[in-house]
Amino acid sequence: MISKTLQVLLLSLLAICSAVAVHAQADADYTVGVGDRLAVSIYGKPELSGTFEVRADGQVVLHLLGGIPVAGATVREIEQRIEAEAQERFSSRESVLVDMAEYRSVYVAGVVDIPGAYEYRPGLTVMKAVALAGGLQKAPAETNLDREVEATRRRAVEAREKLTFAEAEQAALAKELARIEEGGVAEAQETLPEGPLGDQHQLVDLRRSLTEGLTAGSERKMILADEEAMLFSQRRELINSQLAATQEQLSGMEDLAARGLARREQTLQLEINADEFRSDALEAAAFEARARQTIANAESDIRIAEMEYNHKLLADKIAADQRVALARAELQLALDYLRETDPSAMQGMGDMGAMMQTVYEIHRSGEDGPIRAEPNTLLAPDDLLMVEMVGLQAVGQ
C-alpha cells in the first residue's frame, strides 16, 4: 500500500509536470517580440550559447552567426533558423535549443494601488495583474479624507433614495399622461407594484377618481338640466298653441263686436287670456334658457376639471423630471468623488456598487483601439492594462 507521504509526493509531482507542460505549450505558441530575452543553447558550442535580448530591429545577435531575425517567430521556428544559419556557417548540423528566458513586461495603470511595469508569465490574467499592482486603489489609512468619504457615502445613499421616489412618480405620471393623450380608458389594476412605484400609481388613481367624481356630478347635472329644458320647451309650445287659438278666437270676436253681434266684455276677456298665455310662454322660455345655461355651465365645469387635472399632471411631471435630474446629478457627483478618492468605499453599498463599474481595457500593439477585457482575460507581453471605475450610463434609469 502506498503511504500517505508518497501519495502527496506523487500528486505534487503530477501538478508540477502539468504546470511545466502548460508552460511549455505556452512557450511553443508564443511569438517573440522586441524586448524578450531568449535562452539559446547550441550543443558543443558554449561560446555561442547564452541569453540574448531581441533588439529593436527584431534580431538576436550571436557570436560568429551574426544577426538572426526572430521577431514574430515562435521558439521552434527560431531554433530552425539558428540551426540553418549554423549549418551554413560550420557545414555541420548543430543541435539547438531555444527557450524563453524573460518575457517583455506588462504595464498596469489606472485606479490600482501600485501602477507600473510587472514581469509577464504565461497564464497572466487581468485579475492577476491587478493583484500584482496591489489591487484597486484605496484611500490612505488615517487621513482626513475618511470623514469626507463617509459623508459622501451618506449623500450617495440619500440621493439614491430621492432618485427612487422621483423616478416612481415620474413613471406613474408619464403613464397617466400617455393614457390621456391616447384617449384610453383607465384600466383597473388587480395588483399594484410594490414600493414607491405602487404608491405613486395608487396616488394617481386616487386623483383620477376625484376628477372623475367631479365630472360625473356635472354630467348628471347636464342630464337633469337637459330634461328640464325639454319640458319647458314642450310647455312653451303648448302655451303658444293655446295663444294661437285664443288669438284666432279674439279676431273672430272682434269682427262680431264690430257688427254689433258680440259684447265688448267677451272681447276683453279673450285679450286678457291672450296676455296670460304670452306671459306664461315668456316664463317657460326663461326657464328653458336657464336650463340651457345650466347645461353649458356643466359642460364648462367638465372641461375645466379635465384641463386642471391634465395641467396638474403635466406640472407634476415636469417637477418630477427636475427632481430625477437633480437626484441623478447628486448621485453621480457622489459616486465620481468616491471613484476618484476611494473606489473601495463602494463596497457594501448594495445596488449603489453596481452603479460604479470596474472597466478593464487592454492597449495592445497592432490593435486599432483598446480591447475591453474581463477579469479572466489573458494578457500578452508588452500589454498595457488600464483599470478604471466608471459610472454606468443607466444610473437610475
NUVEX-762339 format. One record per residue: residue in three letters; x, y, z of N, C-alpha, C, O in turn. Coordinates in steps of 0.2 Angstrom, whole numbers, plus 5000, padded with zeros to 4 digits. Example, Ala and Ser with C-alpha at 12.3 -4.5 7.8 and 13.67 -1.06 7.14 Angstrom:
<pts>
ALA506649725039506249785039506649845039507149835042/SER506449895035506849955036506450005039506750065040/
</pts>
This chain:
<pts>
MET500449945000500050005000500450065000500950075004/ILE500350114996500750174995500550215001500050235003/SER501150245004501050285010500750355009500750375003/LYS500450385014500150445013500650505010500550545006/THR501250495013501850545011501950535004502050585000/LEU502050475002502150454995501650484990501750504985/GLN500950474992500450494988500450574987500350594982/VAL500650604993500750684992501250704987501150744983/LEU501850664988502350674983502150664976502350704972/LEU501850614975501650594968501150644965501250674959/LEU500650674969500250724967500550784966500450824961/SER501050804970501450864969501850864962501850904959/LEU502150804961502550794955502050794949502250824944/LEU501450774949500950774944500850844942500750874937/ALA500650884948500550954947501050994944500951034940/ILE501750984946502251014943502350994936502451044932/CYS502250934934502350914927501750944923501950964917/SER501150954926500650984922500751054921500651084915/ALA501051094926501251164925501751174920501751214916/VAL502251124920502851134916502551124908502751154904/ALA502151074908501851054901501451124898501551134893/VAL501051154903500651214901501151264899501051304894/HIS501651274903502151324902502551314895502651364891/ALA502651254894503051234888502651244882502851274876/GLN501951234882501451244877501451314875501451334870/ALA501351354881501351424880501951454877501851504872/ASP502551434879503151454875503151434868503451474864/ALA502951374866502951354859502451394855502651404849/ASP501951414857501451454853501651534853501351564849/TYR502051554858502151624859502651654853503151614851/THR502451704851502851744846503251794849503051834852/VAL503951784848504451834851504351904848504251914842/GLY504551954853504452024851505052054854505452034858/VAL505152124851505752164854505652174861505152184864/GLY506252154865506252164872506252094875506452094881/ASP506052044872506051974875506851954876507251984872/ARG506951914880507651884881507551804880507151774883/LEU508051784875508051714874508651674876509151704877/ALA508451614879509051574881509251524875508851484874/VAL509851534872510051494867510551444869511051464872/SER510451384867511051334869511151294862510751264860/ILE511851294860512051264854512551204857513051224860/TYR512351144856512751084858513451084856513551094850/GLY513851084861514551084859514851154858515451154856/LYS514551204858514751274857514551314862514151364861/PRO514851314868514651354873514751434872514451474874/GLU515251444867515451514866514851544862514751604861/LEU514451504859513851534855513251534859512651564857/SER513251504865512651494869512651554874513051584875/GLY511951564877511951614882511251644881510751614878/THR511151704885510451734885510551794881511051834882/PHE510051804876510151864871509451904871508951874871/GLU509551964871508952004870508752024863509152034859/VAL508152024862507852034855507952114854507652154858/ARG508352134849508452204849507952244845507452214843/ALA507952304844507452354841507352334834506852344832/ASP507852304831507752284824507452214823507452184817/GLY507252184829506952114828507452064828507252004826/GLN508052074829508552014828508952004835508952044840/VAL509151944836509651924841510351914838510351894832/VAL510851944841511551934838511951884842512051894848/LEU512151834838512551784841513251784839513351804833/HIS513751774843514451774841514551724835514251664835/LEU514951744830515051704824514451694819514551694813/LEU513851694822513251684817512951754815512651754810/GLY513151804819512851874817512151884819511851844823/GLY511851924816511151944817510651894814510651874808/ILE510151864818509651824816508951854817508851864823/PRO508551864812507851884814507451844818507351784816/VAL507151864823506751824827506051854829505551814831/ALA505951914828505351954830504751924826504851914820/GLY504251904829503651874826503651804825503251774822/ALA504251764827504351694826504251664833504351694838/THR504051594833504051554839504751534840505151534836/VAL504851504846505451474848505651414844506251414842/ARG505251374842505351324837505651344830506051324828/GLU505251404828505551424822506251464822506651464818/ILE506351494828506951524829507551464830508051474827/GLU507351414833507851354833508051334826508651324824/GLN507551334822507651314815508051364811508551344807/ARG507951424812508351474809509051474811509551484807/ILE509151464818509851464820510251404818510851404816/GLU509851344818510151284815510351294808510951274806/ALA509951324804510051334797510751384796511151374792/GLU510751434800511251484800511951444802512451454799/ALA511951404807512451374810512751314805513351314804/GLN512251284802512451234797512851264791513351244788/GLU512551324789512851364783513551384785514051384781/ARG513651404792514251434794514851374795515351384793/PHE514551324798515051274801515051214796515451164797/SER514551204791514551144787514351084791514551034789/SER514051094796513851034800513151054803512951104805/ARG512750994805512151004808512251014815512450964818/GLU511951064818512051084825511351074829510851084826/SER511451054835510851044839510751104843511151124847/VAL510151134842510051204845509351194849508851174847/LEU509451224855508851234860508751304861509151344863/VAL508151324860507951394862507351394867506851364866/ASP507451434872506851444877506751514879507251554878/MET506251534881506051604884506451614890506351574895/ALA506951654891507251674897506851724901506851724907/GLU506551774897506251834900505751864895505951884890/TYR505151874897504651904893504651984894504952004899/ARG504452014889504352084890503852094896503452054897/SER503852154899503452174905502752184902502652204896/VAL502252184907501652204906501552274910501952274915/TYR501152314908501052384912500352384914499852374911/VAL500252404921499652414924499552484926500052514930/ALA499052524924498952594926498252604928497752554927/GLY498052664930497352674932497252674940497752694943/VAL496652654942496552654949496752594952496352554956/VAL497352574952497752524956498152554961498352614960/ASP498352514966498752544971499452564969499752614971/ILE499752514965500452524963500552514956500752464953/PRO500352564952500452564945501152554943501552584946/GLY501252524937501952514935502052454930501552424928/ALA502652434929502852384925502952314929503252324934/TYR502652264927502752194930502952144925502752144920/GLU503352094928503552044924503051994922502551974926/TYR503051984915502551934912502651864913503251844913/ARG502151824915502251754915501651724911501151754911/PRO501751664908501151634904500651624909500751604914/GLY500051634906499451624911499251684915498751684919/LEU499551744914499451804917498751834915498651854909/THR498251844920497651864918497551944920498051964924/VAL497051974918496952044920496852044928497152084931/MET496552004931496452004938497051994942497252024947/LYS497551944939498151934942498651994942498952004946/ALA498552024936498952084935498752144940499152174943/VAL498052144941497852194946498052174953498252224957/ALA498152114955498352094961499152114962499352134967/LEU499452094956500252114957500252194958500752214961/ALA499852234955499852304956499552324963499352384964/GLY499452284967499152304974498452304975498152324980/GLY498052284969497352284970497052354968497452404966/LEU496352364969496152434967496352484972496452474978/GLN496352544970496652604974496252614980495652604980/LYS496552624985496252634992496452704994497052724993/ALA496052734998496252805001496752785007496652735010/PRO497252825008497752815013497452815020496952845022/ALA497652765024497352755031497552815035498052845034/GLU497052825040497152885045497252945041497652985044/THR496852965036496953035033496353075035495853045037/ASN496353135034495753175035495253165029494753205030/LEU495353125024494853115019494353065022493753065019/ASP494453025027494052975029493353005031492852975029/ARG493353065034492653095036492353115030491753105029/GLU492653145025492353165019492053105015491553115012/VAL492453055015492252995011491652965014491152955010/GLU491552965020490952935024490352985023489852965021/ALA490553045023489953095022489753095014489153095013/THR490153075010489953075003489653005002489153004998/ARG489752955005489352895005488652905007488252885004/ARG488552945013487952955015487553005010486952985009/ARG487853045007487553085002487353044996486853054993/ALA487752994994487552954989486952914990486552904986/VAL486952884996486352844998485752894998485152864996/GLU485752955001485152995001484953014994484353014992/ALA485453024990485253044983484952984979484552994975/ARG485152924981484852864978484152854980483752844976/GLU484052874986483352864989482852914986482352904983/LYS483152984985482753034982482653014974482053024972/LEU483152984971483052964964482552914964482152914959/THR482552864968482052804968481352834968480952814964/PHE481152884973480552904974480352954968479752954965/ALA480852994965480653044960480553004953480153014950/GLU480952944952480852904946480152874947479852864942/ALA479952844953479252814953478752864952478252844948/GLU478752924954478252974952478252994945477753004942/GLN478853004942478953014935478652964931478252974926/ALA478752894933478452844929477752844929477352834924/ALA477452854935476652854936476352904932475852894929/LEU476652964933476353024929476453014922475953034918/ALA477052994919477152984912476552934909476352944904/LYS476452884913475952834911475252864910474952854905/GLU475052904915474452934915474352984910473852994906/LEU474853024908474853074903474853044896474453064892/ALA475152984895475152944889474452914888474152914882/ARG474152894893473452874893472952924891472552914886/ILE473052984893472653044892472753064884472253074881/GLU473353064882473553084875473253034870473053054865/GLU473252974872472952924868472252914868471952874864/GLY471952944873471152944874470952874876470352854875/GLY471352844880471152774883470852784889470852834892/VAL470552724891470152724897470652694903470952644901/ALA470652724909471052694914470852624915470252604917/GLU471352574916471252504917471352494925471852524927/ALA470852464928470952444935471452394935471452334932/GLN471952404940472552364941472352314947472252334952/GLU472452254945472252204951472752204956472652204962/THR473452214954473952214959474452274957474652274951/LEU474552314962475052374960475752344962475852304966/PRO476252374959476952364960477052384968476752424970/GLU477552344971477752364977478152414978478552434973/GLY478252454983478652504985478452574982477852584981/PRO478852614981478652684979478352694972477852734972/LEU478452644968478152644961477352634962476952664959/GLY477252584966476552564968476152624971475552634970/ASP476552654976476252704980476052764975475552794976/GLN476452784970476352834966475752814961475352864959/HIS475752754959475152734955474552744958474052764956/GLN474552724965473952724969473752804970473152814970/LEU474252844971474052914971473752944965473252984965/VAL474052924959473752944953473052924952472652954950/ASP472952854954472252834953471752874958471252884955/LEU471952894964471552924968471452994965470853024965/ARG471953034962471753094959471353094953470853134952/ARG471453034949470953024944470253014946469753044943/SER470152974951469552964954469153024956468553034955/LEU469553064960469253134962468953174956468453204956/THR469453174951469253214945468653184941468153214939/GLU468653114941468053084938467453094942466853094939/GLY467453094948466853114953466653184951465953184951/LEU467053234950466853294949466453294942465953324941/THR466753264937466453264930465853224930465353244927/ALA465853174934465153134934464653174937464053174935/GLY464753214942464253264945464053314940463453324940/SER464453344936464253384931463853354926463453384923/GLU464053294924463653264919462953244921462553254917/ARG462853224927462253214930461853284930461253284928/LYS462153334932461853404931461653414924461053444923/MET462053404919461853414912461253374910460853404907/ILE461253314912460653274910459953294913459453304910/LEU460053314920459453344923459253414920458653424918/ALA459753454918459553514915459253504908458853544906/ASP459553464905459353444898458553424898458153444894/GLU458453384903457753354904457253414905456753424903/GLU457553464910457153514912457053564906456453594905/ALA457553574902457453624896456953594891456553624888/MET456953524890456453494886455753504888455353514884/LEU455653494895454953504897454753574897454153584895/PHE455153624898454953694897454853714890454453754888/SER455253674885455153694878454453664876454153694872/GLN454353604879453653574877453153614880452553634876/ARG453153644886452653684889452653754885452053774884/ARG453153784883453153844879452753824872452353874870/GLU452853774869452553754863451753744864451353774860/LEU451653714870450853714871450553774873450053794870/ILE450953824876450653884878450553924871450053964870/ASN451053924867451053954860450453934856450153974853/SER450353864857449753834853449053864856448653884852/GLN449053874863448453904866448353974864447854004863/LEU448954014864448954084862448754094855448354134854/ALA448954044851448754054844447954044843447654084839/ALA447653994847446953984847446554044850446054064847/THR446854064855446554124858446554184854446054224853/GLN447054194850447154254846446654244840446354294837/GLU446554184838446054174832445354184835444954214831/GLN445254164841444554174844444454254845443954284843/LEU444954284847444954364848444854394841444454444841/SER445154374836445054404830444354394827444054444825/GLY444054334828443354324826442854364831442354394828/MET443054374837442554404842442654484840442054514841/GLU443154504838443254574836442854594830442554644830/ASP442754544825442354554819441654554821441254604819/LEU441454514826440754514828440554574832440054604831/ALA441054594836440954654840440854724835440454764837/ALA441254724830441254774825440554774822440354834820/ARG440254724821439554724818438954724823438354714822/GLY439154724830438654734835438354674837437854664840/LEU438754614835438454544837438754524843438554464845/ALA439254554846439654524852439754584857439754644855/ARG439754564864439854614868440654634869441054584868/ARG440754694871441454714872441754674878442354654878/GLU441354654883441654614888441954544886442554524889/GLN441654514881441954454878442654464875443054424876/THR442654514871443254534868443854544873444454524872/LEU443654584878444154604883444454544887445054534888/GLN443954494888444154434892444654394888445154364890/LEU444554384881445054354877445654384876446254354876/GLU445654454876446354494876446754474883447354464883/ILE446354474889446654454895446954384895447554374897/ASN446554334892446854274891447454264887447954234888/ALA447454304881448054304877448654334880449254304879/ASP448554384884449154414888449454364893450054364894/GLU448954324896449254274901449654224898450154204900/PHE449354204892449754154888450454174886450954144886/ARG450454244884451054274882451554274888452154254887/SER451254294894451754294900451954224901452554214903/ASP451554174901451754104903452254084898452754044899/ALA452154104891452654074886453354114887453854074887/LEU453354174889453954204891454254174897454954164897/GLU453854154902454154124908454454054907454954044909/ALA454154014902454353954900455053964896455453924897/ALA455054014892455654024888456254044893456754024892/ALA456054084898456554104903456854044907457454034908/PHE456353994909456553934912456953884908457453854910/GLU456753884901457153844897457853874896458353834895/ALA457953934895458553964894459053954900459653944900/ARG458753964906459053944912459353874912459953864914/ALA458953824910459153754910459753744905460153714906/ARG459653784899460153784894460853804897461353784895/GLN460753864901461353894904461653844909462253844909/THR461253804912461553754917461953704913462453684916/ILE461653684908462053634903462653664901463153624902/ALA462653724899463353754897463853764902464453744901/ASN463553784908463953784914464253714916464853714918/ALA463853664916464153594917464653574913465153544915/GLU464553584906465053574901465653604902466253574902/SER465653674904466253714906466553684912467153684912/ASP466153664917466453634923466853574921467453564924/ILE466553534917466953464915467553484911468153454913/ARG467553534907468153554903468653574908469253564907/ILE468453624912468953654917469253604921469853604923/ALA468853554924469053504928469653454925470153444927/GLU469453444918469953404915470553434913471153414913/MET470453504911471053544910471553554916472153544916/GLU471153564922471553574928471953504930472453514932/TYR471553454929471853384930472453374926473053354928/ASN472453384919472953374914473553424916474153404916/HIS473353494917473853544919474253524925474853524925/LYS473853494930474253474936474653414935475253414938/LEU474453374931474853314930475453334926476053314928/LEU475453374921476053404917476453434922477053434921/ALA476253484926476653524930477053474935477653484936/ASP476653424938476953374942477553334939478053324942/LYS477353314932477853284928478453324927479053294928/ILE478453384926478953424925479353434931480053424931/ALA479053444937479353444943479753374945480353374947/ALA479453324943479753254944480353244940480853224942/ASP480253274934480853264929481453304932482053284932/GLN481353364935481853404938482153374944482753374945/ARG481753344948481953304954482453244952482953234955/VAL482153214947482553154944483253174942483753144944/ALA483253234938483853254935484353274941484953264941/LEU484053314946484453334951484753284955485353284957/ALA484353234957484553174961485053134957485553114960/ARG485053124951485553094947486153124947486753094948/ALA486153194946486753234946487053224953487653224954/GLU486653234959486953224965487253154966487853154969/LEU486953104964487153044965487853034961488353004963/GLN487853054954488453044950489053084953489553064953/LEU488953144956489453184959489753144965490353144965/ALA489353114969489553074975489953014972490453004975/LEU489652984967490052924965490652934962491152904962/ASP490752994958491353014955491853034960492453014959/TYR491653064965492053084971492353014974492953014975/LEU491952974975492152904978492652874973493152844975/ARG492452874967492952844962493652874962494152834962/GLU493652934962494252974962494652964969495252964969/THR494252964974494652964981494752894984495352884986/ASP494252854984494252784987493752744984493252734986/PRO493952704978493552664975493252604979492752584978/SER493752584984493552534989492952554993492552504996/ALA492752614994492252644998491552624995491052624998/MET491552594988490952574985490752504988490152494987/GLN491152474991490952404993490452414999490552455003/GLY489952364999489452365004488952415004488552435008/MET488852444998488352494996487752474992487452504989/GLY487652404992487152374989487152384981487652384978/ASP486552404979486552414972486852484969486952494963/MET487152524974487552584973488152554970488452594965/GLY488452504972489052474970489052454962489452464959/ALA488452434960488352414954488352474949488352464943/MET488252534952488252594948488952614946489052654941/MET489452594949490152604948490352544945490352494948/GLN490652544939490852484936491652484935491852534932/THR491952434937492652424935492752404928492552354926/VAL493152454924493252434917493952424916494452454918/TYR494052364912494752344911494852354903494452324899/GLU495352394901495552404894496252384893496652404896/ILE496352344888497052324886497252364880496952354874/HIS497752394880498052434875498652384872499152374875/ARG498552364866499052314863499352334857498952364852/SER499952324856500252344850499952314844499852254844/GLY499852354838499552324832498752324832498452314827/GLU498452344838497752344838497552424837497852464838/ASP496952424833496752494831496452534838496552594838/GLY496252504843496052534849496052494855496252434854/PRO495852514860495852474866495452414866494852414863/ILE495552364869495252294869494852294876495152294881/ARG494152294876493852284883493952214885493852164882/ALA494152214891494352144894493952124900493652174903/GLU493952064902493652034908494152014913494752014911/PRO493952004919494451984924494951924922495451924924/ASN494651874919494951814917495251824910495551774907/THR495251884907495651884900496351884901496651914905/LEU496651844896497351834897497751894894497551924889/LEU498251914897498751964895499251934890499451874891/ALA499551984886500151964882500752014884500652064887/PRO501351994883501952034885501852104881501652104876/ASP502052154885502052224882501352254882501252314880/ASP500852214885500152244885500152304891500552304895/LEU499752354889499652404894498852394897498452404893/LEU498852374903498152364906497952424910498252454914/MET497352454907497152514911496552494915496052464912/VAL496552514921495952494926495652564928495952604930/GLU494952564926494652624928493952604932493652554930/MET493752654936493052644939492652704935492752764936/VAL492052684932491652724929490952714931490752664933/GLY490552774931489852774932489452744926489552764921/LEU488952694928488552664922488152724919487852764923/GLN488052724913487552764909486852754912486452804911/ALA486752694914486052684916485852694923485352664925/VAL486252734926486152754933485452784934485252834931/GLY485052744938484352764940483852764934483352784935/GLN484052734929483552734923483252664923482852654918/
</pts>
